[in-house]
Amino acid sequence: MVPEEELKRYVLLHLHEHGLPGMTVGLADANGFTATLTAGWADVDKRTPVRGNHLFQIGSITKSFAGLCCFRLAEAGRLDLDAEVNAVLPGAGLPAAAKITVRHLLNHCSGLPSDAPVLPRGGGDKLWVGYAPGSRMTYSNTAYTLLGLILQRIERCSMAEVISRNVLEPLGMHGAAPVIRRIDRSRYAVGYQAYLADRPQPRAGPLATAAWLDSDDAAGCIAATAAQMTNYLRWLIDAGSGRGGPLLSDAGAVRFCTPAIAAPEFGPQAHYANGLATIPVDGRPCLHHTGGMLAFASAMTIDPAAGVGAFAAVNAVTRGVGGGEYRPRQITAYALGLMRAVREGRPLPMAPEIVDAQRVEAAASYAGRLRSGEGETIELRAEGERLKLLFAGGAAALEPVGEGRFLVRDPRFSLYQLCVEPGPHGAAAAWWGPRLYGAEAASLAARAPAPTLLPLAGCYNSDNLWKDPVRVVVRGERLWVDGVGYLTALADGGWRAGEDAWSPERIIFDGVIDGQVQRLNFSGADYFRSSDCGPA
């Protein structure tokens, strides 16, 4: 049993604070208990409430299903997890010298970029790596796309059949969608995304109905109800305790759930293996994963030792704490705490705090009065743990989206993040796109834009629904992209996205017309210069 009133109150609080339309939650324990909870709207315009039979896309939680399929084929002797991908998937186009194995793909340690097409444009349709496979972990949807192709090649059937045959049918997840198809659209809750998805989104900002996109990609293609997901939670509770039936042998279940590599992207003490992270929740190791699609976000957390698991999904993509997209991980963690308390006869835990979207640590270190080279003055004013931007004709609240980076809650400053450089006595400078504000006039002149970089600056758009506009600006002698950071020039004429030497993300500028670059290729995907998505 679980105290549903406490959990429902916390779910409703999340809907309100994060501006979410609806949520569905599934709970399970080792003794056969299951429960579901729904809240909010499946269709905001029609005021249709979320019902138990509404499908929600589970996003990257699909990866653990793909991992299970690989393990089932391995136990059947049909797939060697330590085989090189080039051997089991001819034509994959992976660098031979890197020796990427199936296990590297499963554990996000292949060195491949995050979201590159399997056949990237340029370079002979060949993929590349940023570091020696197995040496570290960087999340890669591309890796799981390749795993899906491997599974289909071995099984000689579609991804829908692979998932249904290997996981959904044995677990009795009848009615779950193994792939996302338009023909099933009426079964889903309506999905929502930011009304202005081309710029930083404030917490609980306005939403719009999202476009539909089919998917049979093993990186994220499953949709299910909360009740169907409780079957999967129950299996993961068993698997984490060394019981693999009906999918794996007991030894196979242990191998599947055993952490393999440190996963800092999931937290400072997290590890990863086979489509599942292992993270500490209230000091206990738990299996965990989140998911995000164009208009759905999800989380699942399982404590096998306590015998409890929880799944939650929302029908929107919005901004969460620290600038990243919202995931209902606090919901699943709190649900586990409630179920543990009931099973162990302890007092119910308090619901976790929802962090104030405008709370700024050391707000005073960013305060100050700054002036641009054009004579525009702005002031960053600290008010307790909050920051306010004052400018000619107005004032706006700031929301932190990273260290020294802020979203400005005013249309005049909505296009870019405000990046503030703290000094010994408050703000030393601030960038808003290509515009620099400084405390001293000398610092502005010293950081004038490099003329050789100006032809690369601008906004680049893609027809791919997954790809938001890329805005490249010149900051002194460097190129900057919001959400990516500074670009690092490479010897081959391309650029590395970010300053980490191991980053596999690459940017190439080409297609020059009248002295101005017209095309940007971001890790194999093309974007084209646009004059309609904001100033450079």
C-alpha positions in Angstrom: 0.0 0.0 0.0 1.0 3.6 -0.4 -0.5 6.8 1.1 -2.0 8.1 -2.1 -3.2 11.4 -0.7 0.4 12.5 0.2 1.7 11.4 -3.2 -1.3 13.1 -5.0 -0.6 16.4 -3.2 3.0 16.3 -4.3 2.1 15.5 -7.9 -0.4 18.4 -8.0 2.3 20.7 -6.5 4.7 19.7 -9.4 2.0 20.3 -12.0 1.4 23.8 -10.6 5.1 24.8 -9.9 6.4 23.5 -13.2 3.4 24.5 -15.4 2.7 20.9 -16.5 -0.5 19.8 -18.1 -0.8 16.2 -16.7 1.0 13.3 -15.1 0.5 9.6 -14.7 2.2 7.5 -12.0 2.7 3.7 -11.5 3.8 1.9 -8.4 4.7 -1.7 -7.7 6.3 -3.8 -4.9 7.8 -7.2 -4.6 4.6 -8.7 -3.0 2.5 -8.0 -6.1 1.0 -4.7 -5.0 0.4 -2.2 -7.9 -1.3 1.1 -8.0 -1.7 4.0 -10.5 -2.4 7.7 -10.1 -3.4 10.3 -12.6 -3.6 14.1 -12.4 -4.1 17.1 -14.6 -5.1 17.2 -18.3 -4.5 14.9 -21.2 -5.9 17.6 -23.5 -5.8 21.1 -22.1 -8.1 22.7 -24.7 -10.8 20.1 -24.4 -10.3 19.8 -20.6 -9.9 16.0 -20.9 -8.4 14.7 -17.7 -5.6 12.2 -17.8 -7.0 8.7 -17.6 -5.4 5.4 -16.8 -5.6 4.2 -20.4 -3.8 7.2 -21.9 -0.4 6.3 -23.5 2.6 8.4 -22.5 5.9 8.2 -24.4 8.6 6.9 -22.0 11.6 8.3 -24.0 15.0 7.0 -23.0 13.6 4.4 -20.6 13.3 2.5 -23.8 17.1 2.0 -23.7 16.8 -0.5 -20.9 14.3 -2.5 -23.0 16.8 -2.5 -25.9 19.5 -3.6 -23.4 17.2 -6.5 -22.3 16.7 -7.6 -25.9 20.5 -7.6 -26.3 21.0 -9.7 -23.2 18.3 -12.2 -24.3 20.0 -12.7 -27.6 23.3 -13.1 -25.8 21.9 -15.7 -23.5 20.6 -17.5 -26.5 24.1 -17.5 -28.1 23.0 -15.2 -30.9 24.9 -12.1 -30.0 28.3 -11.6 -28.5 28.2 -8.4 -26.3 32.0 -8.1 -26.7 31.9 -8.3 -30.5 33.0 -5.3 -32.5 30.0 -3.4 -34.0 31.6 -3.3 -37.4 31.5 -7.2 -37.4 27.9 -7.6 -36.3 26.5 -4.6 -38.3 28.3 -4.4 -41.7 28.2 -0.9 -43.1 27.9 0.8 -39.7 30.7 3.1 -40.7 32.5 3.1 -37.3 36.2 3.9 -37.2 38.0 0.5 -37.3 40.8 1.7 -35.1 38.4 2.5 -32.2 37.2 -1.1 -31.9 33.8 -0.2 -30.5 31.9 -3.2 -29.1 28.3 -3.9 -28.5 28.9 -3.5 -24.8 30.4 -0.1 -25.3 27.2 1.0 -27.0 25.1 -0.4 -24.2 27.1 1.4 -21.5 27.4 4.8 -23.3 31.2 4.6 -23.4 31.7 4.2 -27.1 33.0 7.8 -27.6 30.3 8.5 -30.2 28.5 11.8 -30.2 25.2 12.3 -28.5 22.8 12.7 -31.4 24.6 12.2 -34.6 22.8 10.5 -37.5 24.1 7.0 -38.1 25.0 8.1 -41.6 26.2 11.7 -41.0 26.7 14.0 -43.9 30.3 14.6 -45.0 33.4 12.5 -44.3 32.1 9.6 -46.4 29.1 9.0 -44.1 31.5 7.9 -41.3 31.0 8.3 -37.6 33.8 9.3 -35.3 34.8 9.1 -31.6 36.0 11.7 -29.1 37.9 9.3 -26.8 39.1 5.7 -26.5 36.0 3.5 -26.2 35.6 2.2 -22.6 37.6 5.0 -21.0 34.7 7.1 -19.8 30.9 7.6 -20.3 29.1 10.2 -22.4 25.5 9.7 -23.2 24.8 8.7 -26.8 21.5 8.2 -28.5 23.5 7.4 -31.6 24.8 4.3 -29.8 21.3 3.0 -29.1 20.2 3.7 -32.6 23.0 1.4 -33.7 21.9 -1.2 -31.1 18.4 -1.2 -32.6 19.8 -1.9 -36.1 21.9 -4.7 -34.7 18.8 -6.2 -33.0 16.7 -6.0 -36.2 19.5 -7.6 -38.3 19.8 -10.6 -35.9 16.1 -11.0 -35.4 15.2 -10.3 -39.0 12.1 -8.3 -38.1 11.0 -4.8 -37.2 11.9 -2.9 -34.0 8.3 -3.3 -33.0 8.5 -7.0 -33.3 11.9 -7.1 -31.5 10.5 -5.3 -28.4 7.2 -7.1 -28.4 8.7 -10.5 -28.7 11.5 -10.1 -26.2 10.0 -7.9 -23.5 6.4 -6.8 -23.8 4.7 -10.1 -24.4 6.7 -12.1 -21.8 5.9 -9.5 -19.2 2.2 -9.2 -20.1 2.5 -5.5 -21.1 -0.5 -5.9 -23.5 -1.5 -2.7 -25.2 1.8 -1.0 -24.7 3.1 0.5 -28.0 6.5 -0.9 -29.0 7.0 1.9 -31.5 5.4 5.4 -31.8 3.1 5.6 -34.8 0.6 8.2 -36.0 -2.1 5.6 -36.4 -2.2 5.2 -32.6 -2.3 8.9 -31.9 -5.8 8.9 -30.5 -4.6 6.6 -27.6 -2.1 9.2 -26.3 -2.4 12.1 -24.0 -1.7 15.3 -26.1 1.9 16.4 -25.8 3.0 19.9 -25.2 6.2 21.9 -25.5 7.4 25.5 -25.0 5.4 28.0 -26.9 8.6 29.6 -28.0 10.9 26.6 -28.3 13.7 28.5 -30.1 14.9 30.3 -26.9 15.5 29.7 -23.2 12.3 28.7 -21.5 11.3 30.1 -18.1 9.9 27.7 -15.4 6.1 27.2 -15.9 6.3 29.3 -19.2 3.5 29.1 -21.8 3.0 25.8 -23.7 1.8 24.9 -27.2 0.6 21.6 -28.7 3.7 19.8 -30.0 4.1 18.3 -33.5 3.8 14.6 -33.8 6.8 12.5 -34.7 6.9 8.7 -35.3 9.8 6.7 -33.8 11.1 3.2 -34.1 14.5 4.2 -32.7 15.8 2.0 -29.9 17.0 5.2 -28.2 13.4 6.1 -27.5 10.3 4.6 -29.1 8.1 2.9 -26.5 4.8 4.3 -25.1 2.8 2.8 -22.3 0.2 3.4 -19.6 1.3 3.6 -15.9 -0.4 0.3 -15.3 1.6 -1.4 -18.1 4.8 0.0 -16.7 4.1 -1.5 -13.2 4.7 -4.9 -14.9 8.2 -3.7 -15.9 8.8 -2.2 -12.4 8.0 -5.6 -10.9 10.4 -7.4 -13.1 13.2 -4.9 -12.4 12.6 -5.4 -8.6 13.1 -9.1 -9.1 16.0 -8.7 -11.5 17.8 -6.4 -9.1 17.4 -9.1 -6.5 18.9 -11.8 -8.8 15.7 -13.3 -10.2 15.6 -13.1 -14.0 12.5 -15.0 -15.0 10.7 -14.8 -17.4 13.2 -12.8 -19.4 16.7 -13.8 -18.3 18.4 -16.4 -16.2 19.1 -15.4 -12.6 22.8 -15.0 -13.4 21.9 -12.9 -16.5 19.7 -10.7 -14.4 22.6 -10.0 -12.0 24.8 -9.2 -15.0 22.2 -6.9 -16.5 21.8 -4.9 -13.3 25.4 -4.7 -12.3 26.9 -1.2 -12.7 29.7 -1.0 -15.2 31.0 2.5 -15.5 30.8 5.9 -13.6 28.0 8.0 -15.0 28.5 11.6 -13.9 25.7 12.8 -16.1 23.3 11.0 -13.7 24.9 12.4 -10.6 28.2 12.4 -8.6 27.8 8.8 -7.4 26.0 7.3 -10.3 27.0 4.4 -12.5 25.6 2.9 -15.7 25.2 -0.3 -17.5 22.9 -1.8 -20.3 20.3 1.1 -20.3 20.1 1.5 -16.6 21.7 3.9 -14.2 22.4 3.1 -10.5 22.0 6.1 -8.3 21.8 6.7 -4.5 18.3 7.7 -3.3 18.1 8.4 0.4 21.4 6.6 0.8 20.2 3.4 -1.0 21.4 2.2 -4.4 18.5 2.3 -6.9 18.0 1.4 -10.5 17.0 4.5 -12.4 16.4 6.2 -15.8 14.7 9.2 -17.2 13.3 9.8 -20.6 12.5 12.8 -22.8 10.8 13.1 -26.2 9.5 16.1 -28.1 6.6 16.5 -25.7 6.8 13.8 -23.0 9.1 13.4 -20.0 9.4 10.4 -17.7 11.3 8.8 -14.8 11.5 5.4 -13.1 13.3 4.5 -9.9 13.5 1.0 -8.4 14.9 0.0 -5.0 15.3 -3.8 -5.3 16.5 -4.3 -1.7 13.4 -2.6 -0.4 11.2 -4.3 -3.0 9.6 -1.1 -4.4 9.5 0.8 -7.7 7.9 3.8 -9.2 7.3 5.3 -12.7 6.0 8.7 -13.6 5.5 10.5 -16.9 4.2 14.0 -18.0 2.8 15.1 -21.3 5.1 18.1 -21.8 8.7 19.2 -22.1 9.5 22.1 -19.8 12.5 23.5 -18.0 13.5 22.0 -14.7 16.0 22.9 -12.0 19.3 24.3 -13.2 18.3 24.9 -16.8 17.8 21.3 -17.9 14.5 19.8 -19.1 12.1 18.7 -16.4 12.0 15.0 -15.4 9.6 13.7 -12.7 12.5 12.1 -10.8 11.5 13.8 -7.5 8.0 12.2 -7.9 9.5 8.6 -8.2 12.0 9.2 -5.4 9.3 10.4 -3.1 7.0 7.6 -4.0 9.7 5.1 -3.1 10.2 6.9 0.3 6.5 6.5 1.0 6.3 2.9 0.0 9.4 2.0 2.1 8.0 3.8 5.1 4.7 1.8 4.9 6.5 -1.5 4.4 8.9 -0.8 7.3 6.3 0.7 9.6 8.1 4.1 9.8 6.6 7.6 9.8 6.0 8.9 6.3 8.8 11.1 5.0 8.2 14.8 4.1 7.9 15.6 0.5 11.1 17.0 -1.1 11.3 20.7 -1.6 10.7 22.1 -5.1 13.6 24.4 -5.6 12.7 28.1 -6.2 13.2 28.7 -9.9 14.7 32.1 -9.1 17.0 31.1 -6.3 20.6 32.1 -7.0 23.5 30.9 -4.8 25.8 33.8 -3.8 23.5 36.2 -5.6 25.6 39.2 -4.4 28.6 38.0 -6.3 26.8 38.7 -9.6 25.5 42.2 -8.6 26.8 45.3 -10.2 26.3 48.1 -12.7 27.5 47.4 -16.3 27.7 49.4 -19.5 27.9 48.3 -23.1 30.1 49.9 -25.8 27.0 51.5 -27.2 26.3 53.2 -23.9 23.5 51.0 -22.7 23.5 50.5 -19.0 22.1 47.6 -17.1 22.2 46.8 -13.4 22.2 43.4 -11.7 20.6 43.8 -8.3 20.8 41.2 -5.5 17.7 40.8 -3.4 18.4 38.1 -0.9 18.8 34.9 -2.9 17.4 36.4 -6.0 18.7 38.6 -8.8 16.9 41.2 -10.8 18.0 42.8 -14.1 17.3 46.6 -14.3 17.5 48.2 -17.7 16.2 51.3 -19.5 12.4 51.2 -19.2 12.0 48.1 -17.1 13.2 45.4 -14.7 13.0 41.6 -14.9 13.6 38.6 -12.7 16.5 36.2 -13.5 16.4 32.4 -13.3 19.7 30.5 -13.1 20.3 28.0 -15.9 23.9 27.1 -15.0 26.9 28.6 -13.3 26.9 32.3 -14.1 24.1 31.8 -16.7 20.6 33.2 -16.4 17.4 33.3 -18.2 15.8 36.8 -18.2 12.0 36.8 -17.7 11.4 39.7 -20.2 10.7 39.5 -24.0 13.4 42.0 -24.7 16.1 39.7 -23.3 14.5 36.3 -24.1 16.6 35.3 -27.1 19.8 34.5 -25.3 21.0 33.6 -21.9 22.6 36.3 -19.8 26.1 35.1 -18.9 27.6 37.0 -16.0 31.3 36.9 -15.0 31.7 37.6 -11.3 34.6 39.7 -10.1 36.1 40.3 -6.6 33.4 43.0 -5.8 30.4 41.8 -7.9 29.8 41.5 -11.6 32.8 42.2 -13.8 31.1 41.7 -17.1 28.1 40.1 -18.7 27.4 38.8 -22.2 23.9 38.7 -23.8 24.4 37.0 -27.1 27.2 38.9 -28.8 26.7 42.1 -26.7 29.2 42.7 -23.9 28.5 44.8 -20.8 31.5 45.7 -18.7 32.3 47.4 -15.5 35.3 49.2 -17.2 35.5 50.7 -20.7 39.0 49.2 -21.2 37.7 45.7 -20.9 35.1 46.3 -23.6 37.7 47.4 -26.1 40.0 44.5 -25.3 37.2 42.0 -26.1 36.0 43.4 -29.4 34.8 40.7 -31.9 37.4 39.1 -34.1 36.6 40.1 -37.7 37.7 36.7 -39.0 34.9 35.0 -37.0 32.1 37.3 -37.9 31.2 35.4 -41.2 30.5 32.4 -39.0 28.1 34.1 -36.6 24.4 33.9 -37.0 21.3 31.8 -36.5 21.1 28.4 -38.2 17.9 26.4 -38.5 17.1 22.7 -39.2 13.9 21.1 -40.5 14.5 18.2 -38.0 11.9 18.6 -35.2 14.5 17.4 -32.7 16.9 20.3 -33.6 16.4 23.7 -32.0 18.0 26.7 -33.8 21.7 27.1 -33.2 22.8 30.7 -32.5 26.5 31.3 -33.0 27.9 34.6 -31.6 31.4 36.1 -31.5 32.7 36.9 -28.1 36.1 38.5 -28.5 38.4 35.9 -30.1 36.0 33.0 -29.5 32.7 31.6 -30.8 29.9 30.9 -28.3 26.7 28.9 -28.6 24.0 29.1 -25.9 23.5 25.7 -24.3 26.8 24.4 -25.6 29.4 27.0 -24.5 32.6 28.1 -26.3 33.7 26.3 -29.4 37.3 25.1 -29.7 39.1 25.3 -33.1 40.5 22.0 -34.4 43.4 21.5 -36.7 41.2 20.1 -39.5 39.2 23.4 -39.7 36.3 22.2 -37.7 35.3 23.1 -34.2 34.8 21.0 -31.0 31.6 21.9 -29.2 32.7 22.7 -25.6 36.2 22.9 -24.1 36.6 19.3 -22.9 39.3 17.6 -25.0 37.3 14.4 -25.0 34.0 15.9 -26.3 32.9 14.0 -29.4 30.6 16.8 -30.6 31.8 18.6 -33.8 30.7 21.7 -35.7 31.7 22.4 -39.3 30.9 25.7 -41.1 30.7 25.6 -44.9 28.8 26.9 -47.9 30.1 30.5 -48.2 28.0 32.9 -50.3 29.1 36.6 -50.6 31.6 36.1 -47.8 29.1 34.6 -45.3 28.8 31.0 -44.1 25.4 29.5 -45.1 25.6 26.1 -43.5 26.5 24.6 -40.1 26.9 20.9 -39.6 26.5 20.0 -35.9 27.7 16.4 -35.3 26.5 15.2 -38.7 23.2 17.1 -38.9 22.8 20.1 -41.3 21.5 23.5 -40.3 21.1 26.5 -42.6 21.5 30.2 -42.0 18.2 31.9 -41.3 17.3 35.5 -40.9 14.0 34.7 -39.2 15.1 33.3 -35.9 16.6 36.4 -34.2 19.6 38.6 -34.6 23.1 37.3 -34.7 
